[in-house]
């Protein structure tokens, strides 16, 4: 069998195993990605497959852009902007703290050299939210909490990779700073260059692709454009400009997902592009997590049990200090992150594919490389299996699961009812203008009316059994009306009706109202209407006021 046929055979077998695991996990309460790791661990000693080695080039050049772009494509910029401070505190400051704390603990406990300890800290500091977000969706947790978790993971990937490459360059003697005295300044300069360079590359590619999508309405062509944007931004940043490819892909995905999708893609095209990237992420995640289980050699983990134990402890201590220590600072300028959520951010900070890719990309000449590989694999396995499998009970114990699914059921019914009402209004309009016959009108009107009656009946049943829905709707409406007030205050400031000092004082009072709402119900989602819709309705209110005058 040729190498090509062999590779294709292994690929098909891995997909077959992943598909079987996916079908099984539909019926059991184990997250799909965790089940893949467990299956990989089980079949690895059986030698069911030939020895499978994860190529770091494969993950970094093929797997990573797909994962990053799909996640960024689905992240709403409005949600990201509203939670930007806690996200950046965790993803930038938190990762830097974590690297230092992990490095210090391992240096002083198991006598790991500073270079190796800091390298491990950089490799293990990036979180992987795939299993966590799937669990959030299943249990119906707050969208704001999901946004913070997903946003942190996206940006801390970039931070961790940048720090990893800086430390690796110093260890390998290629970073350009020979004395430790100038190391900090050099590292800071390099960090700024690669981060902002990556942002520039991603923004350029994203804007170019978004502009091109406006000139075509062909879902195949636009899928191709997004693929070129994902991998093109990665390659330009990595191979041509030597800036952060991770940040470049994230930026390109955010821009195309929020601007190119809205302005240049028809609804049909959006569905096609969504489906393509959803499938791409499914395949990549399936292969990565299954290969993690296959790659792990249990005897090697046993031999390094002491180092792995300290590594896990250092990882958890650093994560706890980063989450609980930085939360008070981010809450001064944004809506508070409830204490229950901080527990979730701490224990739900799972490690995954990026940590594996980074440790396998270490040059053979790095001192202590086998020990670092074992430590990273051990920490990732602990994170995925122990933290991953205990996260659901933690969420239930904290009272963060259970109420939101009922609210979501109510939202689905209510949304469907509003859609039926809109359809009936349009049908009446068409009939009044003589665009449809009486017989067609009566038949469609009867069908819509029956749908409305069924939906109203189901809504009444749901509301009669769960009074928390009414309370939660009231809180959401209060939060939305506060957004309307803020939008109106901004208009009054622009019109010169109120001074800037008064504006800031009134705005601060409204922020206090938001904080009070969130402290009353920490698991709740408080964004029923986006700021954009609030601004739009405020503008409509303003125009009505002027008309009445």
C-alpha positions as CSV (number, residue, x, y, z in Angstrom):
1,X,0.0,0.0,0.0
2,X,1.4,3.4,-1.0
3,X,1.9,6.1,1.6
4,X,-1.0,8.1,0.1
5,X,-3.4,5.2,0.3
6,X,-2.2,4.4,3.8
7,X,-2.8,8.0,5.0
8,X,-6.3,8.0,3.4
9,X,-7.2,4.7,5.0
10,X,-6.1,5.9,8.5
11,X,-8.1,9.1,7.9
12,X,-11.2,7.2,7.0
13,X,-10.9,4.8,10.0
14,X,-10.4,7.8,12.4
15,X,-13.6,9.4,10.9
16,X,-15.5,6.1,11.3
17,X,-14.4,5.9,15.0
18,X,-15.3,9.5,15.6
19,X,-18.7,9.1,13.9
20,X,-19.4,6.1,16.1
21,X,-18.5,8.0,19.2
22,X,-20.7,10.9,18.1
23,X,-23.7,8.6,17.7
24,X,-23.1,7.0,21.1
25,X,-22.7,10.4,22.9
26,X,-26.1,11.4,21.6
27,X,-27.5,8.9,24.1
28,X,-25.2,9.4,27.1
29,X,-24.3,12.4,29.2
30,X,-20.6,12.6,28.2
31,X,-19.3,15.5,26.1
32,X,-18.3,14.3,22.6
33,X,-14.7,15.6,22.8
34,X,-14.1,13.9,26.1
35,X,-15.5,10.7,24.8
36,X,-13.1,10.8,21.9
37,X,-10.1,11.1,24.3
38,X,-11.4,8.2,26.4
39,X,-11.9,6.0,23.3
40,X,-8.4,7.0,22.1
41,X,-6.9,6.0,25.4
42,X,-8.7,2.6,25.3
43,X,-7.8,1.6,21.8
44,X,-4.2,2.9,21.8
45,X,-2.8,-0.1,23.7
46,X,-4.7,-2.5,21.5
47,X,-2.6,-1.4,18.4
48,X,-5.9,-1.3,16.5
49,X,-4.3,1.3,14.3
50,X,-0.7,1.7,13.2
51,X,1.2,4.1,15.4
52,X,-0.3,7.5,14.9
53,X,1.9,10.6,15.5
54,X,0.4,14.1,15.6
55,X,2.4,16.3,13.3
56,X,2.7,19.8,14.8
57,X,2.8,21.2,11.3
58,X,-0.5,19.5,10.5
59,X,-2.2,21.0,13.5
60,X,-0.6,24.4,13.2
61,X,-1.1,24.8,9.5
62,X,-4.2,22.8,8.7
63,X,-6.2,22.2,11.9
64,X,-5.6,25.4,13.8
65,X,-6.8,28.0,11.2
66,X,-10.1,26.0,10.8
67,X,-10.7,25.9,14.5
68,X,-9.9,29.6,15.0
69,X,-11.8,30.9,12.0
70,X,-14.9,28.9,12.8
71,X,-15.0,30.2,16.4
72,X,-14.3,33.8,15.4
73,X,-16.9,33.6,12.6
74,X,-19.6,32.7,15.1
75,X,-18.6,35.3,17.8
76,X,-20.9,38.4,17.7
77,X,-19.0,41.6,17.9
78,X,-21.7,43.3,20.0
79,X,-21.4,40.6,22.6
80,X,-17.6,40.7,22.5
81,X,-17.6,44.5,22.9
82,X,-19.9,44.4,25.9
83,X,-17.6,41.9,27.7
84,X,-14.3,43.0,26.3
85,X,-12.6,44.1,29.6
86,X,-13.1,40.8,31.5
87,X,-12.1,38.9,28.3
88,X,-8.9,40.8,27.8
89,X,-8.0,40.7,31.5
90,X,-8.2,36.9,31.4
91,X,-6.8,36.4,28.0
92,X,-3.8,38.8,28.2
93,X,-3.0,39.7,31.8
94,X,-4.3,36.3,33.1
95,X,-2.2,34.3,30.6
96,X,1.0,36.4,31.5
97,X,0.3,35.8,35.2
98,X,-0.3,32.2,34.7
99,X,2.9,31.7,32.8
100,X,4.9,33.3,35.6
101,X,3.1,31.5,38.4
102,X,3.3,28.1,36.8
103,X,7.0,28.7,36.0
104,X,7.8,29.7,39.6
105,X,5.9,26.8,41.2
106,X,7.6,24.2,39.0
107,X,11.1,25.8,39.4
108,X,11.0,25.7,43.1
109,X,9.2,22.4,43.6
110,X,10.7,20.0,41.1
111,X,13.8,22.0,40.3
112,X,12.8,22.5,36.7
113,X,15.0,25.1,35.0
114,X,13.5,28.5,34.5
115,X,13.4,28.2,30.7
116,X,11.6,24.8,30.8
117,X,9.3,25.9,33.6
118,X,8.2,29.0,31.7
119,X,7.9,27.1,28.4
120,X,5.5,24.7,30.2
121,X,3.6,27.7,31.6
122,X,3.1,29.1,28.1
123,X,2.1,25.8,26.6
124,X,-0.5,25.0,29.3
125,X,-2.0,28.5,29.7
126,X,-4.3,28.5,26.7
127,X,-7.8,27.2,27.3
128,X,-9.9,25.1,25.0
129,X,-13.7,25.8,25.3
130,X,-15.1,23.2,22.9
131,X,-16.4,20.8,25.5
132,X,-17.3,23.6,27.9
133,X,-19.4,25.5,25.3
134,X,-21.1,22.3,24.2
135,X,-22.1,21.7,27.8
136,X,-23.3,25.3,28.2
137,X,-25.5,24.9,25.2
138,X,-26.9,21.6,26.4
139,X,-27.7,23.0,29.9
140,X,-28.9,26.4,28.5
141,X,-26.5,28.6,30.4
142,X,-26.2,32.3,30.0
143,X,-25.1,33.7,26.6
144,X,-22.9,36.3,28.4
145,X,-21.0,33.6,30.3
146,X,-20.5,31.7,27.0
147,X,-19.3,34.8,25.3
148,X,-16.7,35.4,28.1
149,X,-15.5,31.8,28.0
150,X,-15.3,31.7,24.2
151,X,-13.8,35.2,23.8
152,X,-11.1,34.5,26.4
153,X,-10.2,31.2,24.7
154,X,-9.9,32.9,21.3
155,X,-7.6,35.7,22.6
156,X,-5.6,33.7,25.0
157,X,-4.7,31.3,22.2
158,X,-2.9,34.3,20.5
159,X,-1.3,35.5,23.8
160,X,-0.1,32.0,24.7
161,X,1.4,31.3,21.3
162,X,3.2,34.7,21.2
163,X,4.7,34.2,24.7
164,X,5.6,30.6,23.8
165,X,7.5,31.7,20.7
166,X,9.3,34.5,22.6
167,X,10.5,32.1,25.3
168,X,11.4,29.4,22.8
169,X,13.4,32.0,20.8
170,X,15.3,33.0,24.0
171,X,16.0,29.3,25.0
172,X,17.1,28.5,21.4
173,X,19.3,31.6,21.3
174,X,17.4,33.2,18.3
175,X,15.5,35.9,20.1
176,X,18.1,38.5,19.6
177,X,18.6,39.3,23.3
178,X,21.8,37.9,24.8
179,X,21.6,39.4,28.3
180,X,18.8,38.8,30.8
181,X,18.9,42.5,31.6
182,X,17.5,43.5,28.2
183,X,15.3,40.4,28.0
184,X,12.1,42.1,29.3
185,X,12.3,45.1,27.0
186,X,13.1,43.0,24.0
187,X,10.2,40.5,24.8
188,X,7.8,43.4,25.2
189,X,8.8,44.9,21.9
190,X,8.5,41.6,20.1
191,X,5.1,41.0,21.7
192,X,3.8,44.4,20.5
193,X,5.1,43.8,17.0
194,X,3.7,40.3,16.5
195,X,0.3,41.1,18.1
196,X,-0.4,44.3,16.2
197,X,1.1,42.9,13.1
198,X,-1.3,40.0,13.3
199,X,-4.2,42.3,13.9
200,X,-3.2,44.3,10.8
201,X,-2.9,41.2,8.6
202,X,-6.2,39.8,9.8
203,X,-8.0,43.1,9.4
204,X,-6.7,43.6,5.9
205,X,-7.6,40.1,4.7
206,X,-11.0,40.2,6.5
207,X,-11.9,43.6,5.0
208,X,-10.8,42.5,1.5
209,X,-12.8,39.2,1.7
210,X,-15.9,41.1,3.1
211,X,-15.7,43.6,0.2
212,X,-15.5,40.8,-2.4
213,X,-18.5,38.9,-0.9
214,X,-20.7,42.0,-1.7
215,X,-20.1,41.5,-5.4
216,X,-21.2,37.9,-5.7
217,X,-24.2,35.8,-4.6
218,X,-22.7,32.3,-5.0
219,X,-22.4,30.2,-1.9
220,X,-19.7,28.0,-3.4
221,X,-17.5,31.0,-4.3
222,X,-18.1,32.7,-0.9
223,X,-17.2,29.5,1.0
224,X,-14.0,29.5,-1.1
225,X,-13.3,33.1,-0.2
226,X,-13.7,32.4,3.6
227,X,-11.4,29.4,3.3
228,X,-8.8,31.5,1.5
229,X,-9.2,34.2,4.2
230,X,-8.7,31.7,7.0
231,X,-5.6,30.0,5.6
232,X,-4.3,32.9,3.7
233,X,-4.2,35.2,6.7
234,X,-2.4,32.4,8.7
235,X,0.2,31.8,6.0
236,X,0.9,35.5,5.3
237,X,1.3,36.2,9.0
238,X,3.4,33.1,9.7
239,X,5.6,32.8,6.6
240,X,5.8,36.2,5.1
241,X,5.6,38.9,7.8
242,X,6.5,36.7,10.8
243,X,3.8,38.1,13.0
244,X,1.1,36.2,15.0
245,X,-0.9,33.9,12.7
246,X,-3.3,33.0,15.4
247,X,-4.3,36.7,16.0
248,X,-4.5,37.2,12.2
249,X,-7.0,34.4,11.7
250,X,-9.1,35.5,14.7
251,X,-9.2,39.1,13.3
252,X,-10.1,37.9,9.8
253,X,-12.9,35.6,11.2
254,X,-14.3,38.4,13.4
255,X,-14.5,40.9,10.5
256,X,-16.0,38.5,8.0
257,X,-18.4,37.0,10.5
258,X,-19.7,40.4,11.6
259,X,-19.4,42.5,8.5
260,X,-18.9,40.3,5.4
261,X,-21.8,38.0,6.5
262,X,-24.3,40.8,7.2
263,X,-23.5,43.1,4.2
264,X,-22.4,40.7,1.5
265,X,-24.1,37.3,2.0
266,X,-27.7,36.4,1.3
267,X,-29.5,34.3,3.9
268,X,-29.0,31.2,1.8
269,X,-25.3,31.8,1.4
270,X,-25.0,32.4,5.2
271,X,-26.6,29.0,5.9
272,X,-24.2,27.3,3.4
273,X,-21.1,29.0,4.8
274,X,-22.2,28.2,8.4
275,X,-22.7,24.6,7.5
276,X,-19.3,24.3,5.8
277,X,-17.4,25.7,8.8
278,X,-19.5,23.8,11.3
279,X,-18.6,20.6,9.5
280,X,-14.9,21.6,9.1
281,X,-14.7,22.3,12.9
282,X,-16.4,19.0,13.6
283,X,-13.9,17.0,11.5
284,X,-10.9,18.8,12.9
285,X,-12.0,18.5,16.5
286,X,-12.9,14.9,16.1
287,X,-9.4,14.1,14.7
288,X,-7.5,16.2,17.2
289,X,-9.2,14.9,20.3
290,X,-9.1,11.3,19.1
291,X,-5.5,11.6,18.2
292,X,-4.7,13.0,21.7
293,X,-6.0,9.8,23.2
294,X,-4.1,7.7,20.7
295,X,-0.9,9.6,21.1
296,X,-0.7,9.3,24.9
297,X,1.5,6.5,26.2
298,X,0.3,5.5,29.7
299,X,3.7,4.0,30.8
300,X,5.4,7.3,30.0
301,X,2.8,9.2,32.1
302,X,3.3,6.8,34.9
303,X,7.1,7.3,34.9
304,X,6.6,11.1,35.1
305,X,3.7,10.9,37.7
306,X,5.4,13.2,40.2
307,X,6.2,15.9,37.6
308,X,2.7,15.7,36.2
309,X,1.2,16.0,39.7
310,X,3.0,19.2,40.3
311,X,2.2,20.4,36.8
312,X,-1.5,19.9,37.4
313,X,-1.3,21.6,40.8
314,X,0.6,24.6,39.3
315,X,-1.9,24.8,36.5
316,X,-4.9,25.0,38.9
317,X,-3.3,27.4,41.3
318,X,-2.3,29.8,38.5
319,X,-5.8,29.6,37.0
320,X,-7.4,30.3,40.3
321,X,-5.2,33.3,41.0
322,X,-5.8,34.7,37.5
323,X,-9.6,34.3,37.6
324,X,-10.3,35.3,41.2
325,X,-7.5,37.9,41.4
326,X,-8.4,39.8,38.2
327,X,-12.2,39.7,38.5
328,X,-12.4,42.7,40.8
329,X,-10.4,44.9,38.4
330,X,-12.6,44.1,35.4
331,X,-15.8,44.8,37.4
332,X,-14.9,48.4,37.9
333,X,-15.6,49.3,34.3
334,X,-18.1,46.8,33.2
335,X,-21.0,44.7,34.5
336,X,-19.9,42.4,37.3
337,X,-18.9,38.8,36.7
338,X,-20.9,37.0,39.4
339,X,-19.0,34.9,41.9
340,X,-20.7,31.7,40.7
341,X,-19.4,32.5,37.2
342,X,-15.9,32.9,38.5
343,X,-16.0,29.3,39.8
344,X,-17.1,28.2,36.3
345,X,-14.3,30.2,34.7
346,X,-11.8,28.6,37.0
347,X,-12.8,24.9,36.8
348,X,-14.0,25.2,33.2
349,X,-10.7,26.4,31.9
350,X,-9.9,23.1,30.1
351,X,-6.7,22.6,28.2
352,X,-6.7,20.9,24.8
353,X,-5.4,20.7,21.3
354,X,-3.3,23.9,21.3
355,X,-1.3,22.8,24.3
356,X,-0.6,19.5,22.5
357,X,0.4,21.2,19.3
358,X,2.8,23.5,21.1
359,X,4.6,20.9,23.0
360,X,5.0,18.6,20.0
361,X,6.4,21.6,18.0
362,X,9.4,21.8,20.5
363,X,12.7,21.2,18.8
364,X,14.4,17.9,19.7
365,X,17.4,19.9,21.0
366,X,15.4,21.6,23.8
367,X,16.7,20.3,27.2
368,X,14.2,18.1,29.0
369,X,11.8,17.8,26.0
370,X,10.5,14.3,26.8
371,X,9.6,15.4,30.4
372,X,7.8,18.5,29.1
373,X,5.9,16.3,26.6
374,X,4.8,14.0,29.3
375,X,3.8,16.9,31.6
376,X,1.7,18.6,29.0
377,X,-0.1,15.4,28.0
378,X,-0.7,14.5,31.6
379,X,-2.1,18.0,32.4
380,X,-4.3,17.9,29.3
381,X,-5.7,14.5,30.1
382,X,-6.4,15.5,33.7
383,X,-8.1,18.7,32.5
384,X,-10.3,17.0,29.9
385,X,-11.3,14.0,32.0
386,X,-11.4,15.2,35.6
387,X,-12.4,18.8,35.1
388,X,-14.5,18.1,32.0
389,X,-16.5,15.3,33.6
390,X,-17.1,17.1,36.9
391,X,-18.1,20.5,35.3
392,X,-21.7,19.5,34.8
393,X,-22.3,18.5,38.5
394,X,-20.6,21.8,39.5
395,X,-22.9,23.8,37.3
396,X,-25.9,22.1,38.8
397,X,-24.6,22.6,42.3
398,X,-24.1,26.3,41.7
399,X,-27.7,26.6,40.4
400,X,-26.6,27.7,37.0
401,X,-28.4,24.9,35.1
402,X,-32.0,24.0,34.9
403,X,-33.9,27.3,34.7
404,X,-32.5,28.6,31.4
405,X,-33.8,25.6,29.2
406,X,-37.4,26.4,30.3
407,X,-36.9,30.0,29.4
408,X,-35.5,29.0,26.0
409,X,-38.5,26.8,25.4
410,X,-40.7,29.8,26.1
411,X,-38.6,32.0,23.8
412,X,-38.9,29.5,20.9
413,X,-42.7,29.3,21.2
414,X,-43.0,33.1,21.6
415,X,-40.7,33.7,18.7
416,X,-42.7,31.3,16.5
417,X,-45.9,33.1,17.5
418,X,-44.6,36.5,16.6
419,X,-43.4,35.1,13.3
420,X,-46.9,33.7,12.6
421,X,-48.4,37.1,13.5
422,X,-46.1,38.9,11.1
423,X,-47.0,36.4,8.4
424,X,-50.7,37.0,9.0
425,X,-50.3,40.8,8.8
426,X,-48.4,40.4,5.5
427,X,-51.1,38.1,4.2
428,X,-53.8,40.6,5.1
429,X,-51.9,43.3,3.3
430,X,-51.6,41.3,0.1
431,X,-55.3,40.4,0.2
432,X,-56.3,44.1,0.7
433,X,-54.2,45.1,-2.3
434,X,-55.9,42.4,-4.4
435,X,-52.7,40.4,-5.0
436,X,-54.2,37.0,-4.0
437,X,-57.6,35.5,-4.5
438,X,-60.2,35.1,-1.7
439,X,-59.9,31.3,-1.7
440,X,-56.1,31.3,-1.3
441,X,-56.4,34.0,1.3
442,X,-59.0,32.1,3.4
443,X,-57.0,28.9,3.2
444,X,-53.7,30.4,4.3
445,X,-55.5,32.5,7.0
446,X,-57.1,29.5,8.4
447,X,-53.8,27.6,8.6
448,X,-52.0,30.5,10.3
449,X,-54.8,31.0,12.8
450,X,-54.7,27.3,13.8
451,X,-50.9,27.6,14.3
452,X,-51.5,30.7,16.5
453,X,-54.0,28.9,18.6
454,X,-51.7,25.9,19.2
455,X,-48.8,28.2,20.1
456,X,-50.9,30.3,22.5
457,X,-52.1,27.1,24.2
458,X,-48.6,25.7,24.7
459,X,-47.4,29.1,26.0
460,X,-50.2,29.2,28.5
461,X,-49.3,25.7,29.7
462,X,-45.6,26.5,30.0
463,X,-46.3,29.8,31.9
464,X,-48.7,28.1,34.3
465,X,-46.1,25.6,35.4
466,X,-43.1,27.9,35.7
467,X,-43.4,31.4,37.2
468,X,-39.6,32.0,36.8
469,X,-40.2,32.7,33.1
470,X,-42.3,35.8,33.9
471,X,-39.7,37.0,36.4
472,X,-36.9,36.5,34.0
473,X,-38.8,38.2,31.1
474,X,-39.3,41.2,33.4
475,X,-35.5,41.3,34.2
476,X,-34.6,41.1,30.6
477,X,-37.1,43.8,29.7
478,X,-35.6,46.0,32.4
479,X,-32.1,45.5,31.0
480,X,-33.3,46.3,27.5
481,X,-35.1,49.5,28.7
482,X,-31.8,50.6,30.4
483,X,-30.1,50.2,27.0
484,X,-32.8,52.4,25.5
485,X,-32.2,55.0,28.2
486,X,-28.5,55.0,27.5
487,X,-29.0,55.4,23.8
488,X,-31.3,58.4,24.4
489,X,-28.8,60.0,26.8
490,X,-26.1,59.7,24.1
491,X,-28.5,61.5,21.7
492,X,-29.2,64.3,24.2
493,X,-25.5,64.8,24.7
494,X,-24.9,65.1,20.9
495,X,-27.8,67.5,20.6
496,X,-26.4,69.7,23.4
497,X,-29.5,69.2,25.7
498,X,-27.3,67.9,28.6
499,X,-23.7,68.5,29.5
500,X,-21.0,65.9,29.4
501,X,-20.7,65.8,33.2
502,X,-24.5,65.2,33.5
503,X,-24.3,62.5,30.8
504,X,-21.5,60.6,32.7
505,X,-23.4,60.9,36.0
506,X,-26.6,59.6,34.5
507,X,-24.8,56.9,32.6
508,X,-23.2,55.8,35.9
509,X,-26.5,55.6,37.6
510,X,-27.8,53.3,34.8
511,X,-24.7,51.1,35.1
512,X,-25.6,50.7,38.8
513,X,-29.1,49.6,37.8
514,X,-27.5,47.0,35.5
515,X,-25.2,45.7,38.2
516,X,-28.2,45.4,40.6
517,X,-30.1,43.4,38.0
518,X,-27.3,41.0,37.4
519,X,-26.6,40.5,41.1
520,X,-30.2,39.5,41.6
521,X,-30.1,36.7,39.0
522,X,-26.5,35.8,38.2
523,X,-27.3,32.9,35.8
524,X,-29.5,35.1,33.7
525,X,-28.9,36.4,30.3
526,X,-29.5,40.2,30.3
527,X,-29.3,41.1,26.6
528,X,-32.8,40.7,25.1
529,X,-32.2,43.5,22.7
530,X,-28.8,44.5,21.3
531,X,-27.5,48.0,21.7
532,X,-28.1,48.5,18.0
533,X,-31.8,47.8,18.4
534,X,-31.9,50.0,21.5
535,X,-30.4,52.8,19.5
536,X,-32.8,52.3,16.7
537,X,-35.9,52.4,18.9
538,X,-34.5,55.4,20.8
539,X,-34.2,57.2,17.5
540,X,-37.7,56.3,16.6
541,X,-38.9,57.6,20.0
542,X,-37.0,60.8,19.4
543,X,-38.5,61.3,16.0
544,X,-42.0,60.8,17.4
545,X,-41.2,63.4,20.0
546,X,-40.1,65.9,17.4
547,X,-43.2,65.2,15.3
548,X,-45.5,65.8,18.3
549,X,-43.7,69.1,18.9
